[in-house]
């Protein structure tokens, strides 16, 4: 029995899910920038978009707290009043939030990957389960594709 087609199916599903998450993230960033443009009552320049985009995670978490749920669905507070001072306030707000949660705001959104120990256990377990049907090297390649699906798109 050839397991590679089944593994490819899993890789394709992981890739589709990762692409969907990335697409939703990009849409959220575009909505955030649009809210800022509404608040400023003008279009942002390319340079301004880059600067504001770097503050997205802080705004995302802050607006979720403001409306009492996460993830937030709107950036009303930013668009309504503090847009002009947002770039001044954001570094201080981000620092306080990171101090409170004990890690970088961006950390949960980074790809974590498996620890080497866990990876070894999974490779060994699948190797035992499927025996001679698939090599440990092929299993390792499969796991790498599952962990980083957009890198392999």
Residue pairs with C-beta under 8 A, 6 or more apart in sequence:
1 133
2 133
3 130
3 133
3 134
4 134
4 138
7 134
7 138
7 142
10 142
10 146
11 142
11 145
11 146
11 149
11 152
14 145
14 146
14 149
15 149
15 150
15 152
15 153
17 149
18 149
18 150
18 153
19 149
19 150
19 153
22 150
25 109
28 56
28 60
28 71
29 53
29 56
31 75
32 52
32 53
32 56
32 59
32 60
32 75
32 78
33 44
33 49
33 52
33 53
35 74
35 75
35 76
35 78
35 79
36 44
36 52
36 75
36 78
36 79
36 83
36 86
37 43
37 44
38 79
39 78
39 79
39 80
39 81
39 83
39 84
40 83
40 84
44 52
51 87
52 86
52 87
55 86
55 87
55 90
55 94
57 94
57 105
57 106
57 109
58 90
58 93
58 94
58 97
58 105
59 75
59 78
59 86
59 90
60 71
60 72
61 70
61 97
61 105
62 77
62 78
62 93
62 97
63 72
63 74
63 75
63 76
63 77
63 78
64 70
64 71
64 72
66 72
66 77
67 73
67 74
78 86
82 89
94 105
97 105
98 104
98 105
111 147
111 148
113 147
113 148
114 122
114 143
114 147
119 140
119 143
122 139
122 143
123 136
123 139
123 140
123 143
124 136
126 134
126 139
127 134
127 136
127 139
144 152
145 152
